Amino acid sequence: MSSISVIYFSGYGHTQKQAEAVIAGLQQVSNTQVHEIRVDAEGNIKPEDWATLSTSDGIIFGSPTYMGTVAWQFKKFADASSKPWYTRAWQGKLAAGFTNSASLNGDKGSTISYLMTFAMQHGMLWTGTGLLAANSKAAVRSDINWLGGFSGLLAASPSDSTPDEGPHVGDLDTAKTFGKHFATQLQRLSPVNPV
């Protein structure tokens, strides 16, 4: 049984919807236990969440992109992770990340770069989306990976949309596909009978 934690902050509910789609994809892979951990409005998680992160085989990080990087609440959580960093509690775990912003670009790439660097500092193994981009003339907005994320999962939610209206259905389908990919990669890397 693989244990995967999805830890994220969501300011308005759009990133939570993206996280829920990732979780739905993770749950498509048998023998996968998923833990949803939300960073609260003050940038905190519950004490027991730290233990869950340390015992998980993989961790997926998520934050909306605000002003070109993660939300301050996620950054507070990241800064608070210095204790597991010091003890190398997350060393060798599989990691990935996702983000959402109002614009199609919105500098989401810098948020994914931050999440990747954060994972690398913890000694984790980063995996991207494993998805080709829908970038042909025939591509439509509802295609898988229409936003073209390779290093991390991307979504766009118009600034005046409610969580019921955004992220776009194509981005949510991409999130489910990404979740399934992550869980499959984790099982592929985990030997059935460790020596």
C-alpha positions as MATLAB code, in Angstrom:
seq = 'MSSISVIYFSGYGHTQKQAEAVIAGLQQVSNTQVHEIRVDAEGNIKPEDWATLSTSDGIIFGSPTYMGTVAWQFKKFADASSKPWYTRAWQGKLAAGFTNSASLNGDKGSTISYLMTFAMQHGMLWTGTGLLAANSKAAVRSDINWLGGFSGLLAASPSDSTPDEGPHVGDLDTAKTFGKHFATQLQRLSPVNPV';
ca = [
       0.000    0.000    0.000;
       1.419    3.356   -1.069;
       0.718    6.364    1.143;
       0.490    9.745   -0.566;
      -0.137   13.138    1.013;
      -1.533   16.049   -0.968;
      -0.761   19.233    0.947;
      -1.958   22.566   -0.387;
      -3.276   26.028    0.346;
      -6.345   27.393   -1.427;
      -7.361   31.015   -1.038;
     -10.696   31.049   -2.846;
     -11.490   27.380   -3.474;
     -10.124   27.034   -7.012;
      -6.879   25.340   -5.947;
      -8.865   23.096   -3.608;
     -10.927   21.953   -6.587;
      -7.691   21.220   -8.470;
      -6.390   19.275   -5.448;
      -9.603   17.245   -5.283;
      -9.152   16.284   -8.942;
      -5.552   15.210   -8.237;
      -6.824   13.103   -5.333;
      -9.485   11.516   -7.567;
      -6.712   10.509   -9.983;
      -4.564    9.093   -7.177;
      -7.501    7.007   -5.991;
      -7.811    5.373   -9.428;
      -4.658    3.382   -8.660;
      -5.241    0.371   -6.415;
      -3.318    0.000   -3.160;
      -3.031    3.769   -2.773;
      -3.903    5.525    0.494;
      -4.380    9.275    0.109;
      -4.151   11.945    2.812;
      -5.515   15.426    2.096;
      -3.811   18.132    4.165;
      -4.929   21.738    3.911;
      -2.722   24.618    4.955;
      -5.090   26.949    6.811;
      -5.633   30.688    6.346;
      -2.884   31.387    8.894;
      -0.335   29.153    7.167;
      -0.562   26.302    9.678;
      -1.238   22.584    9.556;
      -2.283   20.307   12.433;
       0.475   18.686   14.529;
      -0.608   15.222   13.384;
      -0.252   16.347    9.753;
       3.517   16.616   10.220;
       3.622   12.943   11.234;
       1.473   12.009    8.226;
       3.877   13.802    5.882;
       6.844   11.993    7.429;
       5.247    8.554    7.014;
       3.976    9.161    3.473;
       5.799    7.560    0.553;
       5.039   10.533   -1.691;
       4.009   14.151   -1.221;
       2.310   16.431   -3.732;
       2.525   20.151   -2.956;
       0.016   22.727   -4.186;
      -0.528   26.454   -4.001;
      -2.183   29.133   -6.069;
       0.215   31.471   -7.827;
       0.046   34.900   -6.193;
       2.369   37.620   -7.456;
       4.588   35.111   -9.239;
       5.086   32.533   -6.487;
       3.335   30.472   -3.804;
       0.854   32.075   -1.420;
       2.381   33.355    1.824;
       0.419   30.712    3.734;
       2.164   27.941    1.812;
       5.518   29.677    2.282;
       4.917   29.763    6.045;
       4.320   25.997    6.001;
       7.456   25.512    3.894;
       9.539   27.584    6.292;
       8.123   25.587    9.212;
       9.357   22.374    7.571;
      12.917   23.057    8.759;
      12.621   20.363   11.466;
      11.827   17.527    9.010;
      14.437   19.079    6.688;
      17.087   18.873    9.414;
      16.282   15.233   10.227;
      15.892   14.375    6.483;
      12.417   12.989    7.241;
      11.287   13.439    3.618;
      14.539   12.243    2.026;
      13.916    9.979   -0.967;
      10.148   10.476   -1.084;
       8.527   11.069   -4.458;
       7.351   14.679   -4.895;
       5.367   16.739   -7.380;
       3.521   20.041   -7.451;
       0.554   21.916   -8.833;
      -0.623   25.492   -9.100;
      -3.533   27.562  -10.347;
      -3.815   31.221  -11.325;
      -6.297   33.467  -13.095;
      -4.234   34.025  -16.242;
      -3.289   31.339  -18.720;
       0.373   32.049  -17.978;
       0.258   34.028  -14.757;
       3.901   33.141  -14.019;
       2.826   29.690  -12.857;
       6.225   28.370  -13.932;
       7.968   30.268  -11.140;
       5.627   28.684   -8.576;
       6.390   25.199   -9.924;
      10.121   26.057   -9.813;
       9.727   27.098   -6.180;
       7.939   23.846   -5.303;
      10.591   21.817   -7.121;
      13.416   23.618   -5.304;
      11.614   23.104   -1.989;
      11.348   19.364   -2.669;
      15.008   19.176   -3.726;
      16.076   20.864   -0.491;
      14.323   18.038    1.355;
      16.179   15.457   -0.751;
      13.011   14.335   -2.512;
      12.657   12.852   -6.005;
      10.665   15.174   -8.286;
       8.345   13.894  -10.970;
       6.686   16.008  -13.618;
       3.345   15.478  -15.263;
       4.508   12.880  -17.777;
       2.031   14.436  -20.211;
       2.485   15.711  -23.736;
       1.090   19.182  -24.319;
      -2.002   19.700  -26.450;
      -0.263   22.202  -28.725;
      -1.411   21.408  -32.245;
      -3.744   23.541  -34.374;
      -6.488   21.007  -33.657;
      -6.110   21.355  -29.863;
      -9.061   22.672  -27.858;
      -9.201   24.091  -24.321;
     -10.735   20.904  -22.916;
      -7.784   18.744  -24.053;
      -5.481   17.120  -21.514;
      -2.526   19.406  -20.692;
      -3.708   22.270  -22.878;
      -1.666   24.643  -20.663;
       1.467   22.610  -21.423;
       2.799   21.825  -17.945;
       5.734   19.433  -17.927;
       7.517   20.117  -14.618;
       4.259   20.492  -12.695;
       0.500   20.539  -12.998;
      -1.078   23.808  -14.158;
      -4.623   25.168  -14.074;
      -6.295   28.485  -14.839;
      -9.391   29.914  -13.171;
     -10.639   33.296  -14.392;
     -10.412   35.953  -11.669;
     -14.176   36.447  -11.585;
     -15.058   32.745  -11.565;
     -16.406   30.775   -8.630;
     -14.895   27.364   -7.801;
     -17.897   25.867   -9.611;
     -16.775   27.687  -12.771;
     -13.017   27.180  -12.553;
     -10.570   25.586  -13.026;
     -11.579   24.639  -16.554;
     -12.861   21.086  -17.055;
      -9.805   20.299  -19.206;
      -7.500   21.342  -16.357;
      -9.429   19.138  -13.922;
      -9.193   16.167  -16.300;
      -5.472   16.891  -16.560;
      -5.255   16.902  -12.745;
      -6.905   13.469  -12.552;
      -4.529   12.108  -15.190;
      -1.585   13.627  -13.305;
      -2.721   12.058  -10.017;
      -2.944    8.639  -11.626;
       0.516    9.148  -13.162;
       2.014   10.086   -9.785;
       0.543    7.052   -7.990;
       1.692    4.761  -10.808;
       5.230    6.191  -10.686;
       5.352    5.729   -6.918;
       4.343    2.082   -7.222;
       6.863    1.578  -10.014;
       9.641    2.941   -7.798;
       8.564    0.914   -4.743;
       9.767   -2.686   -4.907;
       7.138   -5.308   -4.132;
       9.601   -7.371   -2.113;
      12.307   -5.019   -0.778;
      15.674   -6.661   -0.214;
];
